[in-house]
Amino acid sequence: MLRRKAILILFLCLAPAALAAEFSGESAYRFTEKAVSFGPRIPGSEALEKLRQYILSVLRPLGCEVTLDTFTARTPLGPVVMKNIIARFPGQSGRAVAITGHYDTKLFREFRFVGANDAGSSTGFLLEMARVLANRPRKDDVYLVWFDGEEAFIEWSPQDGLYGSRHLASRWSAEGVLWRLKALINVDMIGDKDLRILREANSSAALTNLVWQAARDLGYGRYFLNQEISIDDDHMPFVRAGVRSVNLIDFDYGPNHSWWHTEHDTMDKLSPKSFQIVGEVVLESLRRLESW
C-alpha cells in the first residue's frame, strides 16, 4: 500500500510536466485555416465578430483568464468599436511576458482580401500557443493578446493603424501592467512557406539576441537571419513605452514581396513547418526569459 501511494504521489508531481502539450505547427495551420474561412475580417465587421466568438470559444475551456478590451477608435472613416482579446495564464513571480499579434485584416474594396498570412497566421499561432500554455507550468504570467485594428483604413500614419496596440499600451501603462512586463514578443506574417525572419531594427537588442540564440540552439538559425529591417508594427507602442519588445515578421512574402496585401494572400502560401519553427522558438524563448 505504501508503495502504491508513493507511486501515486510521484505521478501527481510529474503530471503537469508530463501532460504539457507540445506546439503543433499542423494545429496552428488548422486554426489559421478556420480564421481565414470567415472571409475578410475588417474591424467592426460581422466576419470579425464571428472570428472573435470562435477565438473565445477556444480559449474558455483552457482555464485562462479571458477579457475583452473594448474601445472606440477614431478612424478616417469615423468611429469604430474595436475589441482586443486578452488571455492571461497566471504564474507565481509577479512578472509577466506578453505574446501578441493582430487578428483583423485590411480593408480593400477592389478585391476580396482574406489575409491568410496577414493576419490569419498570427491568429492561428496565438490559438495554438494558448492550447500549449494551458497545461504547462510557468514562473511568470503569460499574456496572449489578439490586437484589433492593426491595419490602416486609408493610409498608414501615426493616427491610422495600430489602434489596438496603441490603446492597450496606454491602458496597461495606467494600470501598472507595463512595469511587470519582462518582455513582449509580437508575431506577424509568420506562416510563409519560405520563412525568412529578419532582425527588426526597432526591437530590443537584448531580447532579439535571446530569441535568435534560441533559434540557433534549436537548429533553426537559417530561418532567423541577421539582416536588419525596420517595421512599424504592433510592438512599437510598447517600445515607445519602455517595454523590451521584439517583432517576429517575415516581410518578404512572395516574389518581390508581391503577395502582401493582395488577393494572393491565401492558405496555399503557408506551411505548418513555418508555424512549427516559430512556435518552438517562442516557447524556448519563454523558458529562457524566466531567468531574466
matplotlib code that plots the C-alpha trace (Angstrom):
import matplotlib.pyplot as plt

x = [0.0, 2.8, 4.5, 1.3, 0.8, 4.4, 3.9, 0.6, 2.3, 5.2, 2.7, 0.8, 4.1, 5.1, 1.7, 1.8, 5.1, 4.1, 0.8, 2.3, 1.3, 3.9, 3.5, 2.0, 2.5, -0.2, -2.7, -1.6, -2.2, -5.7, -6.5, -5.4, -7.5, -10.5, -9.8, -9.5, -12.8, -14.7, -13.5, -12.3, -12.2, -12.4, -12.7, -16.3, -17.5, -19.7, -16.9, -14.5, -17.2, -17.7, -13.9, -13.9, -16.5, -14.6, -11.4, -13.3, -14.9, -11.4, -10.0, -12.8, -12.2, -8.5, -8.7, -7.1, -8.4, -10.1, -11.0, -12.3, -10.5, -13.3, -12.7, -13.9, -11.2, -11.2, -10.6, -10.6, -14.0, -15.4, -15.7, -15.2, -15.8, -12.8, -12.0, -8.6, -8.8, -6.5, -5.9, -3.8, -2.1, -1.1, 2.4, 3.8, 6.6, 4.5, 6.3, 4.9, 5.6, 3.3, 2.9, 0.9, -0.4, -3.3, -6.5, -8.0, -7.5, -7.0, -10.0, -9.9, -12.9, -11.4, -10.8, -11.6, -8.7, -8.8, -5.3, -4.1, -0.7, -1.7, -3.2, -4.5, -1.1, -0.8, -4.4, -3.8, -0.4, -1.8, -4.6, -2.1, 0.1, -3.0, -3.6, 0.1, 0.2, -3.0, -1.1, 2.4, 3.8, 5.2, 7.1, 5.7, 2.3, 1.9, -0.5, -1.7, -3.2, -5.1, -5.0, -7.9, -7.3, -3.6, -4.3, -4.8, -8.2, -6.9, -3.1, -0.6, 0.2, 0.6, -3.2, -4.3, -3.1, -2.0, -5.3, -5.5, -1.8, -1.8, -4.9, -3.6, -0.2, -1.9, -4.3, -1.6, 0.6, -2.3, -2.9, 0.7, 0.9, 3.6, 6.0, 5.6, 6.4, 9.8, 9.3, 6.8, 7.1, 4.9, 4.3, 3.1, 3.1, 5.0, 3.2, 5.1, 6.4, 9.6, 10.3, 12.9, 12.7, 15.0, 16.1, 13.7, 15.8, 13.4, 13.2, 15.1, 18.6, 18.9, 15.5, 16.3, 19.6, 17.8, 15.3, 17.9, 20.2, 17.2, 16.6, 20.2, 20.3, 17.2, 18.8, 16.6, 19.3, 18.8, 15.3, 16.3, 18.6, 21.0, 20.0, 18.0, 14.7, 12.7, 9.0, 6.3, 4.1, 2.1, 5.3, 6.1, 3.6, 5.3, 8.8, 7.9, 6.6, 9.9, 9.0, 11.6, 9.9, 10.7, 8.8, 9.0, 7.9, 8.7, 8.2, 9.3, 6.1, 6.1, 8.3, 9.4, 7.0, 4.2, 1.6, 1.4, -2.0, -3.2, -5.8, -2.9, -2.5, -4.2, -3.7, -1.8, 1.1, 1.5, 3.2, 2.7, 6.5, 6.9, 4.4, 6.3, 9.6, 8.3, 6.3, 9.3, 11.5, 8.9, 8.4, 12.2, 12.4, 9.7, 11.7, 14.9, 13.0, 12.2, 15.8, 15.6]
y = [0.0, 2.4, 1.7, 2.4, 5.7, 6.7, 5.9, 8.0, 10.9, 10.7, 10.6, 13.7, 15.6, 14.8, 15.1, 18.8, 18.5, 15.1, 16.4, 19.7, 19.9, 20.3, 23.1, 21.7, 23.5, 21.5, 22.6, 26.3, 25.9, 24.5, 27.3, 29.7, 28.0, 28.4, 32.1, 32.6, 30.8, 33.8, 35.9, 39.5, 40.5, 44.2, 46.0, 46.4, 43.8, 40.8, 38.5, 39.8, 39.3, 35.7, 35.1, 36.8, 34.5, 31.5, 32.6, 33.0, 29.5, 28.0, 30.0, 29.5, 25.7, 26.3, 27.7, 31.1, 34.5, 35.9, 39.6, 41.8, 45.2, 47.2, 50.8, 53.1, 54.1, 57.3, 56.3, 58.3, 56.5, 57.6, 55.9, 52.1, 49.9, 47.6, 44.7, 43.4, 39.8, 39.2, 35.7, 35.6, 32.4, 33.1, 32.4, 33.0, 35.6, 38.7, 39.4, 38.8, 38.2, 39.1, 37.3, 39.4, 39.6, 41.1, 39.3, 42.0, 42.2, 45.3, 46.9, 46.6, 47.4, 46.4, 42.7, 40.1, 40.1, 37.0, 37.6, 34.1, 35.3, 38.8, 38.3, 34.7, 33.3, 35.4, 34.5, 30.8, 30.9, 32.5, 30.0, 27.1, 28.9, 29.1, 25.3, 24.6, 27.0, 25.6, 22.6, 24.0, 25.1, 28.6, 31.1, 34.3, 35.4, 35.0, 37.2, 36.3, 39.3, 39.4, 43.0, 44.6, 47.4, 46.9, 47.8, 51.3, 52.1, 54.6, 55.3, 54.2, 57.0, 57.6, 58.2, 55.4, 52.0, 50.1, 51.1, 48.1, 48.1, 51.9, 51.6, 48.6, 50.1, 53.2, 51.2, 48.9, 51.9, 53.4, 50.0, 49.3, 46.1, 47.5, 47.7, 44.0, 43.0, 41.4, 41.3, 41.4, 39.2, 40.2, 37.8, 38.9, 37.1, 34.0, 31.3, 31.8, 28.6, 30.4, 31.5, 34.3, 36.4, 39.4, 41.3, 44.2, 47.3, 49.0, 45.9, 45.5, 44.2, 42.1, 40.4, 39.9, 38.3, 35.9, 34.9, 34.5, 32.4, 30.2, 29.7, 28.8, 26.4, 24.6, 24.3, 27.0, 29.6, 29.6, 30.9, 33.8, 35.9, 38.6, 41.1, 44.1, 45.6, 48.4, 47.7, 49.8, 47.1, 46.3, 46.2, 49.8, 51.4, 49.2, 50.0, 53.7, 53.0, 51.4, 47.7, 45.3, 44.1, 42.2, 41.8, 38.5, 39.1, 37.7, 40.8, 39.1, 37.4, 36.0, 37.0, 40.6, 40.7, 40.6, 38.6, 41.1, 42.9, 41.2, 38.6, 36.1, 36.0, 32.6, 29.4, 27.6, 30.0, 28.9, 25.9, 24.0, 23.8, 27.6, 27.7, 24.8, 26.6, 29.9, 28.1, 26.1, 29.2, 31.3, 28.6, 28.2, 32.0, 32.0, 29.4, 31.5, 34.6, 33.0, 33.7, 37.4]
z = [0.0, 0.9, -2.4, -4.3, -2.5, -3.3, -7.0, -7.0, -5.3, -7.8, -10.7, -9.4, -9.0, -12.6, -14.2, -15.1, -17.0, -18.5, -19.7, -21.1, -24.8, -27.4, -30.0, -33.2, -36.5, -38.1, -35.4, -35.8, -39.5, -39.0, -36.5, -39.2, -41.8, -39.6, -39.1, -42.9, -43.5, -42.1, -45.0, -44.8, -41.1, -41.1, -37.6, -36.8, -39.3, -38.8, -40.0, -37.4, -34.7, -35.8, -35.6, -32.2, -30.9, -32.3, -30.5, -27.3, -27.7, -28.0, -25.0, -22.4, -21.8, -21.3, -17.8, -18.6, -17.6, -20.7, -21.1, -23.9, -24.1, -25.8, -27.0, -29.8, -32.3, -34.2, -37.8, -41.1, -41.8, -38.4, -35.0, -35.0, -31.9, -31.6, -29.2, -28.2, -26.8, -23.8, -22.3, -19.1, -18.0, -14.4, -12.9, -9.4, -9.9, -10.2, -13.5, -17.0, -20.6, -23.5, -26.8, -29.2, -32.8, -34.7, -35.9, -38.2, -42.0, -44.1, -45.9, -49.7, -51.8, -55.2, -54.3, -51.6, -49.2, -46.8, -45.3, -44.7, -43.6, -42.6, -40.1, -40.2, -39.2, -36.1, -35.1, -35.5, -34.0, -30.8, -30.6, -30.7, -28.2, -25.9, -26.2, -25.3, -22.3, -20.8, -19.4, -19.0, -15.6, -15.7, -13.4, -14.9, -16.1, -19.8, -21.7, -25.1, -27.0, -30.2, -31.3, -33.2, -35.7, -36.6, -40.2, -41.6, -43.0, -45.6, -45.4, -42.7, -40.3, -36.6, -36.4, -38.9, -37.8, -34.6, -33.0, -30.7, -29.6, -29.0, -26.9, -24.8, -24.2, -22.8, -20.7, -19.3, -18.5, -16.5, -14.8, -14.0, -16.1, -18.3, -15.4, -14.7, -18.3, -18.8, -22.5, -25.3, -28.4, -31.4, -34.2, -37.7, -41.0, -39.7, -41.9, -45.2, -46.7, -47.4, -43.9, -43.5, -40.4, -40.2, -37.2, -36.7, -36.1, -33.6, -31.3, -28.1, -28.9, -25.8, -26.5, -30.1, -29.2, -26.8, -29.5, -32.2, -29.9, -29.0, -32.8, -33.4, -30.5, -31.8, -35.2, -36.8, -37.4, -41.1, -40.7, -38.3, -40.4, -39.1, -41.8, -40.4, -41.4, -39.8, -39.5, -37.7, -36.1, -33.0, -30.9, -31.4, -28.9, -26.2, -27.4, -27.0, -23.5, -22.5, -22.7, -24.1, -27.3, -30.4, -33.6, -35.4, -39.0, -42.4, -44.6, -47.8, -48.9, -52.4, -55.4, -54.7, -51.8, -54.3, -52.2, -49.4, -49.2, -52.4, -53.2, -53.4, -49.6, -49.3, -47.3, -50.1, -49.5, -45.9, -44.3, -41.0, -40.8, -40.5, -37.7, -36.0, -36.2, -34.8, -32.1, -30.8, -30.8, -28.9, -26.3, -25.8, -25.5, -22.9, -20.9, -21.1, -20.1, -16.8, -15.7, -16.6]

ax = plt.figure().add_subplot(projection="3d")
ax.plot(x, y, z, "-o")
ax.set_aspect("equal")
plt.show()
